[in-house]
Amino acid sequence: MQAACAAADPLCKNTGQVLFSFGGKYPYNISMHLPGLFKEHMKELLHDEYEDYLAAMERSPFSGLRVNTQKISVEDFLKISPFHLTPVPWCTDGFTYSTEERPGTHAYWNAGLYYLQEPSAMCPAEILPVKEGDCILDACAAPGGKSTKLGVRLNHTGMLVCNDLSSSRQAASMRNMERFGIDRSYITGENALELAGRCREYFDAVLLDAPCSGEGMFRKDPSLMKAWNGNSNDEYSQLQKRLITACADMLKPGGVMVYSTCTFSVKEDEEVILHLLQERPQFQLLDIPDGHGLFAHGILQGTEKCVRLYPHRLNGEGHFAALLGKGGGESVQTPAAAAASEKLPDFFELVSKDFSRSRIVRKKEKFYALPDILPPVNNLRSLRTGLYLGEEKRNGFEPSQALAMALRESEFANTVSFESSDIRVEKYLRGETVKADTPVKGWVLVCVDHFPLGFAKASGGVLKNKIDPGWRKI
C-alpha cells in the first residue's frame, strides 16, 4: 500500500517498501515506527517468528472480496468476474484481488454481487455454525460486513439482529445489508450490555466481533498506531469481558458463539476467553477447522482451540477467533411472531417474490415485510425493521431501493438488462435518464447482466431514473 503522498511528493520514491505518512512531509517505514512497547509484546509473543512478522509489515496488505452467494454462486461469479482472484483458504466464498484492480467501482458491486472485506476479517462469520431458521445476533456489527455473510447463510429464513451502539455507523450496515438483498433482519442501535437484560437466552447463535486496540490492522491502517498506548490493552480488556458475558447470557442453551478481535493482545484475546469460561462454566471451547494449516493456536493453557491469524503466516491481517458452545438446560423454542397483513398496492401485482406476505405491516405510509421471528421487545432502537418495501405517495406507490436489491430479475414482471460494459449502466448509476432497446412502460427493474440495480419508470422506452439518490455514483 503506497502512501497517498507518493504521487504528489517528489521526495516520496517507490522503493518497494510499504510507506505511509502521519500527515507530515516525509513517509515512514511501518516496522520502524511501531510503538516500542508493542514491539516488545510482539517479540515475547512470537519468539522465533518475530523477524518474519516485521518482514511481513514491509509488504503491502491484501485486499479481498466475498461473493454474495444469495445472488450468484461462486462458480458462476468466477465465469463473469473481470478481476484476477485468488481463493481465501479459510473462507468458502472469499478471494483476494490485485491491488491495481478497483472492484468497488464496478457495477457488480452496486448490484450486490460481492462485499469488499479484508481477508482475515472473513474468518469469524465463516466459522460460526448457522442453520436455516436460526435467530442470530451480530452484537457489534457496524459496518455490517460480517452480518451480510450471516444473512446470506440464513437463506431467507429465521432472523438476524444486526446491532451496534453507534447509530451513525449503523447507517453503513443498513446500506450493506440492503445491497446484499438480506430480507430477514433488524438493524438496531442498542448497547449490547443493555440488550442482554431484555434478550436472555434468546439467540441460537451470537457473533461478538469486539471493540479492540486494533493491533492486527497496523499494516492496513497505520493511523491506528497513533492511538495505541501501553494502557490500551487493559482498557479494552475490561470492556470485552463485560461484552462477552452479556452475549453469553443472550445465547440459548445448546447455542454457539464466536468471539473475535483484530488484535494480538493476550489480554484482549485469550484472557477474555478464560474469563468467560470461569464466569460461565456451562461454556466450552469448540474446534475450529484448520485444514489449510495457516492458523496459529491460542497460547494460554486452556485456550489452545482458539485461533490466531498472523500476517506473516497468511495473506491477511491480524485476527483472533474463538468458537464456544453453551451447554446446560434445554433450548427454548423462539416464538414466532403473530401474523399480520396489509392490503398491498397494485404495484405488487408485478412482483412474484414470496416474502411472507402475511408479515406485511404498514407504518404510516411505508410498507415493510417482517421476518417470521421478531425480537422479544418492541422498543428496540432500530434503523430498519425487516425489508423496507416502499411508500404510498400522492402519485401512487414508490418502491424502495431495498426491494429492488432483494429481487431477482425473474421475480419482477418488467425488466431491462444492460451488459456491464454498456455506458447506460454508468449513466443509470449516476441517476441519469437512459433509453431501453425495446419499448417498455410503467415500473421497470433495471439490471446489469441480469442482476438488479434499481427501479425506473418507463414511457416509450425512456427510463426515468428511480434509483435512490443516496445510492447514486458521484
C-alpha positions as CSV (number, residue, x, y, z in Angstrom):
1,M,0.0,0.0,0.0
2,Q,1.7,3.2,-1.1
3,A,1.0,6.4,0.7
4,A,-1.4,9.0,-0.7
5,C,1.6,11.4,-0.7
6,A,3.6,9.2,-3.1
7,A,2.3,10.7,-6.3
8,A,2.3,14.3,-5.1
9,D,5.7,14.5,-3.2
10,P,8.8,14.2,-5.4
11,L,10.7,13.1,-2.3
12,C,8.4,10.1,-1.8
13,K,10.0,7.5,-4.0
14,N,8.7,4.0,-4.6
15,T,11.4,1.7,-3.1
16,G,9.2,-1.4,-2.9
17,Q,8.6,-0.8,0.8
18,V,5.3,-0.1,2.5
19,L,5.1,3.6,3.0
20,F,2.8,5.8,4.9
21,S,2.7,9.3,6.3
22,F,1.4,10.6,9.7
23,G,0.5,13.8,7.9
24,G,4.0,15.3,7.7
25,K,6.1,15.9,4.7
26,Y,8.1,12.6,4.6
27,P,7.0,9.0,4.5
28,Y,7.8,6.5,7.2
29,N,8.7,2.8,7.2
30,I,6.0,1.0,9.2
31,S,8.1,-1.5,11.1
32,M,10.4,1.2,12.3
33,H,7.5,3.2,13.7
34,L,5.7,0.5,15.5
35,P,5.3,1.6,19.2
36,G,8.3,0.4,21.2
37,L,6.2,-1.3,23.9
38,F,4.1,-3.0,21.2
39,K,7.2,-4.4,19.6
40,E,8.3,-5.8,23.0
41,H,5.0,-7.5,23.4
42,M,5.2,-9.0,19.9
43,K,8.7,-10.3,20.4
44,E,7.6,-12.0,23.6
45,L,4.6,-13.4,21.8
46,L,6.2,-14.6,18.6
47,H,9.8,-15.6,19.7
48,D,11.5,-17.1,16.6
49,E,8.7,-15.7,14.3
50,Y,9.2,-12.1,15.3
51,E,11.5,-11.2,12.4
52,D,9.1,-12.8,10.0
53,Y,6.4,-10.6,11.4
54,L,8.5,-7.5,10.9
55,A,9.3,-8.5,7.4
56,A,5.6,-9.0,6.7
57,M,4.9,-5.5,7.8
58,E,7.0,-4.2,4.9
59,R,4.8,-5.9,2.4
60,S,1.5,-4.5,1.0
61,P,-1.7,-5.6,2.7
62,F,-4.1,-7.9,0.9
63,S,-7.4,-6.8,-0.4
64,G,-10.4,-9.1,-0.6
65,L,-13.9,-9.6,-1.7
66,R,-16.6,-12.1,-0.6
67,V,-19.1,-13.3,-3.1
68,N,-22.8,-12.9,-2.3
69,T,-23.9,-16.5,-2.8
70,Q,-27.6,-15.4,-2.2
71,K,-27.4,-13.7,-5.6
72,I,-24.9,-15.8,-7.5
73,S,-22.9,-19.0,-6.9
74,V,-19.1,-18.8,-6.6
75,E,-18.7,-20.9,-9.7
76,D,-21.0,-18.6,-11.8
77,F,-19.3,-15.4,-10.4
78,L,-15.9,-16.7,-11.5
79,K,-17.3,-17.0,-15.0
80,I,-18.2,-13.4,-15.2
81,S,-15.6,-11.8,-12.9
82,P,-13.4,-9.2,-14.6
83,F,-10.9,-9.5,-11.7
84,H,-7.9,-11.7,-11.1
85,L,-9.0,-13.6,-8.0
86,T,-7.2,-16.0,-5.6
87,P,-9.2,-18.1,-3.2
88,V,-9.0,-17.3,0.6
89,P,-8.4,-20.8,2.1
90,W,-10.4,-20.2,5.3
91,C,-13.5,-18.7,3.5
92,T,-15.6,-20.7,1.0
93,D,-16.7,-17.6,-0.9
94,G,-13.7,-15.3,-0.3
95,F,-11.0,-14.1,-2.6
96,T,-8.1,-11.7,-2.8
97,Y,-7.6,-9.5,-5.8
98,S,-4.8,-7.4,-7.3
99,T,-4.2,-4.0,-5.7
100,E,-4.3,-2.5,-9.1
101,E,-7.9,-3.5,-9.5
102,R,-10.8,-1.5,-8.2
103,P,-13.9,-3.8,-7.7
104,G,-15.6,-1.1,-5.6
105,T,-16.1,1.0,-8.8
106,H,-17.6,-1.9,-10.9
107,A,-21.4,-2.2,-11.4
108,Y,-21.3,-5.7,-9.9
109,W,-20.6,-4.1,-6.6
110,N,-23.6,-1.8,-7.0
111,A,-25.6,-4.9,-7.8
112,G,-24.5,-6.5,-4.5
113,L,-22.7,-9.4,-6.0
114,Y,-19.8,-9.1,-3.5
115,Y,-18.7,-7.3,-0.4
116,L,-15.2,-5.8,-0.1
117,Q,-13.6,-7.3,3.1
118,E,-10.1,-7.7,4.5
119,P,-9.4,-11.5,4.1
120,S,-8.7,-12.3,7.8
121,A,-12.0,-10.5,8.7
122,M,-13.8,-13.1,6.7
123,C,-13.0,-15.8,9.4
124,P,-15.4,-15.1,12.3
125,A,-18.7,-15.3,10.3
126,E,-17.3,-18.3,8.4
127,I,-16.7,-20.4,11.4
128,L,-20.0,-19.6,13.2
129,P,-22.3,-22.5,12.6
130,V,-25.6,-21.2,11.1
131,K,-28.7,-23.2,10.3
132,E,-31.6,-22.0,8.2
133,G,-34.3,-20.8,10.6
134,D,-31.9,-19.7,13.3
135,C,-32.2,-16.5,15.3
136,I,-28.8,-14.8,15.2
137,L,-27.3,-11.7,16.9
138,D,-24.3,-9.8,15.4
139,A,-23.6,-7.8,18.6
140,C,-21.1,-5.2,17.4
141,A,-21.9,-5.3,13.7
142,A,-21.0,-2.0,12.1
143,P,-20.3,-1.6,9.2
144,G,-22.2,-4.8,8.6
145,G,-19.7,-6.9,6.7
146,K,-20.0,-10.0,8.9
147,S,-23.8,-9.5,9.1
148,T,-24.0,-9.8,5.3
149,K,-22.4,-13.2,5.4
150,L,-24.6,-14.4,8.3
151,G,-27.7,-13.1,6.5
152,V,-26.8,-14.9,3.3
153,R,-26.3,-18.2,5.2
154,L,-29.8,-17.9,6.7
155,N,-31.1,-18.1,3.1
156,H,-34.3,-16.0,3.5
157,T,-35.2,-17.8,6.8
158,G,-35.0,-17.1,10.5
159,M,-34.0,-13.7,11.7
160,L,-30.8,-11.7,12.1
161,V,-30.3,-8.8,14.5
162,C,-27.5,-6.6,13.2
163,N,-26.7,-4.5,16.2
164,D,-24.2,-1.7,17.1
165,L,-24.2,1.0,19.7
166,S,-23.2,3.6,17.1
167,S,-26.4,4.6,15.1
168,S,-24.3,6.7,12.7
169,R,-22.1,3.7,11.8
170,Q,-25.2,1.5,11.5
171,A,-26.2,3.6,8.5
172,A,-23.4,1.8,6.6
173,S,-24.7,-1.6,8.0
174,M,-28.2,-0.8,6.7
175,R,-26.9,0.1,3.2
176,N,-24.7,-3.0,3.0
177,M,-27.5,-5.3,4.1
178,E,-29.9,-3.8,1.6
179,R,-27.3,-4.0,-1.2
180,F,-26.9,-7.7,-0.4
181,G,-30.7,-8.3,-0.5
182,I,-30.9,-9.5,3.1
183,D,-34.6,-9.6,3.8
184,R,-34.9,-11.1,7.3
185,S,-33.0,-8.7,9.5
186,Y,-33.3,-5.9,12.0
187,I,-30.7,-3.1,12.1
188,T,-30.6,-1.9,15.7
189,G,-28.6,0.7,17.7
190,E,-28.6,-0.8,21.2
191,N,-25.9,-1.1,23.8
192,A,-25.2,-4.8,23.9
193,L,-24.9,-4.7,27.7
194,E,-28.4,-3.4,28.0
195,L,-29.7,-5.6,25.3
196,A,-28.7,-8.6,27.4
197,G,-31.2,-7.7,30.0
198,R,-34.1,-8.0,27.5
199,C,-33.0,-10.9,25.4
200,R,-31.8,-13.5,27.8
201,E,-31.2,-17.0,26.2
202,Y,-33.0,-15.8,23.1
203,F,-30.5,-16.4,20.2
204,D,-29.4,-19.6,18.6
205,A,-26.0,-18.1,17.6
206,V,-24.1,-14.9,18.5
207,L,-21.2,-13.2,16.9
208,L,-19.2,-10.8,19.0
209,D,-16.5,-9.0,17.0
210,A,-15.5,-6.9,20.0
211,P,-14.1,-3.4,20.0
212,C,-10.3,-3.7,20.4
213,S,-7.0,-2.0,20.2
214,G,-6.6,-2.9,16.5
215,E,-3.0,-4.1,16.6
216,G,-3.7,-6.5,13.8
217,M,-4.6,-3.7,11.5
218,F,-1.4,-1.6,11.9
219,R,-0.3,-2.5,8.4
220,K,-3.6,-1.8,6.7
221,D,-4.3,1.3,8.7
222,P,-1.1,2.8,10.2
223,S,-3.0,5.7,11.8
224,L,-4.2,3.2,14.5
225,M,-0.7,3.3,15.9
226,K,-1.1,6.8,17.0
227,A,-4.0,5.9,19.3
228,W,-2.2,2.8,20.8
229,N,-0.5,3.2,24.2
230,G,0.6,0.9,27.0
231,N,-2.9,1.1,28.6
232,S,-4.9,0.3,25.5
233,N,-5.0,-3.5,26.1
234,D,-6.1,-3.2,29.7
235,E,-8.9,-0.7,28.9
236,Y,-10.3,-2.8,26.1
237,S,-10.0,-6.0,28.0
238,Q,-12.3,-4.8,30.7
239,L,-15.0,-3.8,28.2
240,Q,-14.6,-7.1,26.3
241,K,-15.1,-9.1,29.4
242,R,-18.4,-7.3,30.1
243,L,-19.5,-7.8,26.5
244,I,-18.7,-11.5,26.2
245,T,-20.6,-12.4,29.4
246,A,-23.5,-10.3,28.2
247,C,-23.5,-12.0,24.9
248,A,-23.2,-15.4,26.6
249,D,-26.3,-14.7,28.6
250,M,-28.2,-13.9,25.3
251,L,-27.4,-17.3,23.9
252,K,-29.7,-20.3,24.2
253,P,-28.5,-23.5,25.9
254,G,-27.1,-25.6,23.1
255,G,-26.2,-22.4,21.1
256,V,-22.9,-21.3,19.7
257,M,-20.9,-18.1,19.9
258,V,-17.9,-16.7,18.1
259,Y,-15.7,-14.1,19.9
260,S,-13.2,-12.3,17.7
261,T,-10.9,-9.3,17.6
262,C,-8.4,-7.8,15.2
263,T,-5.7,-7.5,17.9
264,F,-2.8,-9.7,19.1
265,S,-3.0,-8.8,22.8
266,V,-3.3,-11.8,25.1
267,K,-5.3,-9.6,27.5
268,E,-7.9,-8.9,24.8
269,D,-7.9,-12.4,23.4
270,E,-7.1,-15.5,25.5
271,E,-7.6,-13.8,28.9
272,V,-11.1,-12.7,27.8
273,I,-12.0,-16.3,26.9
274,L,-10.6,-17.7,30.2
275,H,-12.7,-15.0,32.0
276,L,-15.9,-16.3,30.2
277,L,-15.1,-20.0,31.0
278,Q,-14.6,-19.1,34.6
279,E,-17.7,-16.9,34.9
280,R,-20.0,-19.1,32.8
281,P,-18.8,-22.7,33.3
282,Q,-21.5,-24.1,31.0
283,F,-19.4,-22.8,28.1
284,Q,-16.7,-24.8,26.4
285,L,-14.3,-24.1,23.5
286,L,-15.1,-25.9,20.3
287,D,-12.7,-26.9,17.5
288,I,-12.2,-24.5,14.6
289,P,-11.4,-26.2,11.2
290,D,-7.8,-25.6,10.1
291,G,-7.4,-27.9,7.1
292,H,-5.1,-25.3,5.4
293,G,-2.7,-25.2,8.4
294,L,-2.3,-21.4,8.3
295,F,-3.7,-20.5,11.7
296,A,-1.7,-20.4,14.9
297,H,-3.5,-21.5,18.1
298,G,-4.2,-20.0,21.5
299,I,-1.2,-19.5,23.6
300,L,-2.5,-19.8,27.2
301,Q,-3.3,-23.1,28.8
302,G,-7.0,-23.9,28.2
303,T,-7.2,-21.8,25.0
304,E,-5.5,-24.0,22.5
305,K,-8.6,-24.3,20.4
306,C,-8.7,-20.6,19.8
307,V,-7.0,-19.4,16.5
308,R,-4.7,-16.6,15.7
309,L,-4.2,-15.1,12.2
310,Y,-0.8,-13.5,11.7
311,P,0.2,-11.5,8.6
312,H,3.5,-13.4,8.3
313,R,1.6,-16.8,8.1
314,L,-1.1,-15.9,5.6
315,N,-2.4,-13.4,3.1
316,G,-4.3,-11.2,5.5
317,E,-4.0,-9.0,8.6
318,G,-4.1,-9.9,12.3
319,H,-7.1,-11.6,13.9
320,F,-8.2,-13.8,16.8
321,A,-11.2,-16.0,17.0
322,A,-12.8,-18.5,19.4
323,L,-15.8,-20.7,18.9
324,L,-17.8,-21.5,22.0
325,G,-20.7,-23.8,22.8
326,K,-23.2,-23.3,25.6
327,G,-24.4,-26.4,27.4
328,G,-26.8,-26.9,30.3
329,G,-30.6,-26.9,30.2
330,E,-32.9,-27.2,27.3
331,S,-33.1,-24.9,24.4
332,V,-36.2,-22.8,24.4
333,Q,-38.0,-22.5,21.1
334,T,-38.0,-19.0,19.8
335,P,-41.7,-17.9,19.4
336,A,-42.9,-17.0,16.0
337,A,-44.4,-13.5,15.5
338,A,-48.1,-13.1,15.3
339,A,-49.3,-12.9,11.8
340,A,-50.1,-9.5,10.3
341,S,-51.3,-8.5,6.9
342,E,-51.9,-5.4,4.9
343,K,-53.6,-4.8,1.6
344,L,-50.8,-4.2,-0.8
345,P,-50.8,-1.5,-3.5
346,D,-51.4,-2.6,-7.1
347,F,-47.7,-2.3,-7.8
348,F,-47.2,-5.7,-6.2
349,E,-49.1,-7.4,-9.0
350,L,-45.7,-7.1,-10.8
351,V,-43.8,-8.9,-8.0
352,S,-43.7,-12.7,-7.8
353,K,-41.2,-12.9,-4.9
354,D,-42.6,-14.7,-1.8
355,F,-41.5,-12.6,1.1
356,S,-44.1,-13.9,3.6
357,R,-46.9,-11.6,2.7
358,S,-48.7,-12.5,5.9
359,R,-45.9,-10.5,7.6
360,I,-46.5,-7.2,5.7
361,V,-47.0,-4.2,8.0
362,R,-47.7,-0.6,7.3
363,K,-46.2,2.2,9.4
364,K,-47.9,5.4,8.3
365,E,-47.4,5.4,4.5
366,K,-44.5,3.0,4.5
367,F,-44.7,-0.8,4.0
368,Y,-42.3,-3.4,5.5
369,A,-42.0,-7.2,5.2
370,L,-41.1,-8.5,8.6
371,P,-39.3,-11.8,9.4
372,D,-41.4,-14.6,10.8
373,I,-39.5,-14.1,14.1
374,L,-39.4,-10.8,15.9
375,P,-37.1,-9.6,18.7
376,P,-38.6,-10.1,22.2
377,V,-39.1,-6.4,22.8
378,N,-40.9,-3.7,20.8
379,N,-38.9,-0.7,21.8
380,L,-35.6,-1.5,20.3
381,R,-33.8,1.5,18.8
382,S,-33.8,0.5,15.2
383,L,-32.8,1.9,11.8
384,R,-34.6,-0.7,9.9
385,T,-37.2,-3.3,10.8
386,G,-37.4,-6.1,8.2
387,L,-37.4,-5.3,4.5
388,Y,-38.5,-1.8,3.5
389,L,-40.8,-2.2,0.5
390,G,-41.7,1.3,-0.4
391,E,-44.0,4.2,0.3
392,E,-47.5,5.2,-0.7
393,K,-47.4,8.7,-2.2
394,R,-49.9,11.1,-3.7
395,N,-49.0,9.9,-7.2
396,G,-49.0,6.2,-6.3
397,F,-46.7,3.7,-4.7
398,E,-43.0,4.3,-4.9
399,P,-41.0,1.0,-4.5
400,S,-37.8,1.2,-2.4
401,Q,-34.2,0.6,-3.4
402,A,-34.1,-2.1,-0.8
403,L,-36.9,-4.0,-2.6
404,A,-35.1,-3.7,-5.9
405,M,-32.0,-5.2,-4.4
406,A,-33.9,-8.1,-2.7
407,L,-35.5,-9.2,-6.0
408,R,-34.2,-11.5,-8.7
409,E,-34.8,-10.5,-12.4
410,S,-37.2,-13.3,-12.7
411,E,-39.3,-12.0,-9.8
412,F,-40.4,-8.8,-11.5
413,A,-42.7,-8.6,-14.5
414,N,-41.0,-5.8,-16.4
415,T,-37.2,-5.8,-16.6
416,V,-34.4,-4.2,-18.7
417,S,-30.9,-5.6,-18.6
418,F,-27.7,-3.9,-19.9
419,E,-24.3,-5.5,-20.2
420,S,-21.8,-4.3,-17.7
421,S,-19.7,-2.7,-20.5
422,D,-22.8,-0.6,-21.7
423,I,-22.3,3.1,-21.0
424,R,-26.0,3.2,-20.0
425,V,-25.1,1.3,-16.8
426,E,-22.9,4.1,-15.6
427,K,-25.4,6.7,-16.6
428,Y,-28.2,4.9,-14.7
429,L,-26.0,4.6,-11.6
430,R,-25.3,8.3,-11.8
431,G,-29.1,8.9,-11.7
432,E,-29.5,9.9,-15.4
433,T,-32.4,9.0,-17.7
434,V,-31.5,6.3,-20.2
435,K,-33.3,4.6,-23.1
436,A,-34.1,0.9,-23.4
437,D,-33.6,-1.0,-26.6
438,T,-37.3,-2.0,-26.7
439,P,-40.4,-0.1,-25.8
440,V,-41.4,-0.6,-22.1
441,K,-43.9,1.1,-20.0
442,G,-44.6,1.6,-16.3
443,W,-42.4,0.3,-13.5
444,V,-39.2,-1.4,-14.7
445,L,-36.5,-3.3,-12.8
446,V,-33.1,-2.1,-14.3
447,C,-30.4,-4.8,-14.2
448,V,-26.7,-5.3,-15.2
449,D,-26.1,-8.7,-16.7
450,H,-29.5,-9.7,-15.3
451,F,-28.7,-8.6,-11.7
452,P,-30.9,-5.8,-10.4
453,L,-29.6,-2.3,-9.8
454,G,-32.8,-0.4,-9.1
455,F,-36.1,0.8,-10.5
456,A,-37.1,3.1,-13.3
457,K,-40.5,4.5,-14.5
458,A,-40.7,3.9,-18.3
459,S,-42.6,5.6,-21.0
460,G,-42.0,4.8,-24.7
461,G,-38.7,3.1,-23.8
462,V,-37.4,6.1,-21.9
463,L,-36.3,5.0,-18.4
464,K,-36.9,7.8,-15.9
465,N,-34.4,7.1,-13.2
466,K,-35.8,6.0,-9.7
467,I,-32.6,4.8,-8.1
468,D,-32.4,6.1,-4.6
469,P,-30.3,9.4,-4.5
470,G,-28.1,8.0,-1.7
471,W,-27.2,5.1,-3.9
472,R,-26.1,7.1,-6.9
473,K,-22.5,7.2,-8.1
474,I,-20.9,10.6,-7.8
